[in-house]
Amino acid sequence: MKQLICIVALGSIVASCDFKSGRIENTKELNREIKASQIKRVTNVQLISSADEWGKKIAQIAEKSLKTELERKPDTGLAHCQDLSGIPVIAALQKEYGVKVQLLGTKDLKNPALDPKEREILDAYAYSAKSNTQAGDNLQQLNDTLLVYNAPVSPGSVICKRCMAGQDTTFAVWRLLFNKKEIIRKLDAKQLKD
């Protein structure tokens, strides 16, 4: 009888264990968080090159996503020109890389929310658009914690034509605002040793 009670008690204890709890399922997330919080030695060169590499990739993906939205849904696509986080791919990029993605144009040349250095860069992009010269991507350090990556959109692109319509000079620039702390958190320590 005692054996039967012990077996029933042991069986009920095992049955009450929740093996499918979030604890077991969240191990991948936990591993990612542990890797992100590791102490890393990151040089300024590694930081800049990572931001530059990510900026190129994010700008290309964001441009492709916005083009697709504008071509697929012409009426509602224009709303995404102002608020890019409504596009799922861009929202995922912002979350994954800890970056703020924006599309800037002529109206932003005097935007007080932008750093003076950014307004100067925008002015240079506007000048190159007026003079029909090709401007390249740009990465600038704004302060001790922020980096901004700018990538011009091709003047013949549907993005310039639709999102920046009505401007005296039609140009658009991707603005990717990186926080250095987020870049360091996302970097893999093994890659840094190379």
Secondary structure by P-SEA (a helix, b strand, c coil): caaaaaaaaaaaaaaacccccccccaaaaaaaaaaaaccccccaaaaaaaaaaaaaaaaaaaaaaaaaaaaacccccccccccccccaaaaaaaaaccbbbbbbcccccccccccaaaaaaaaaaaaaaaacbbbbbbbbbccccbbbbbbbccccccccccccccccbbbbbbbbbbbaaaaaaacccccccc
